[in-house]
Amino acid sequence: MADPKIADKKPIIAEMEPGTYWWCACGESKSQPFCDGSHKGTEFSPMEVKIEEKKKVAWCACKQTKNKPFCDGTHRSL
């Protein structure tokens, strides 16, 4: 499998409302951290994420996290 593009070397922190979101796994989306369809024609697929209650989220932007789609600090070693 190909490596995803590193969109940023820090997380994207956002206050999220309850709902369903699609996290970009390829790193190509212009709407980081969310999918905009840029993965089409690649082996990547976005990840569905359901947020049940309003909360602050640290979305992974380096795409290397072991806790997808959330930041686990992996960006510090890139």
Sequence and secondary structure as in RCSB ss.txt:
>XXXX:A:sequence
MADPKIADKKPIIAEMEPGTYWWCACGESKSQPFCDGSHKGTEFSPMEVKIEEKKKVAWCACKQTKNKPFCDGTH
RSL
>XXXX:A:secstr
        SS EEEEE SEEEEE SSS  TTTTB  STTTTSS   EEEEE S EEEEE SSS  SSTTB  SGG
GG 
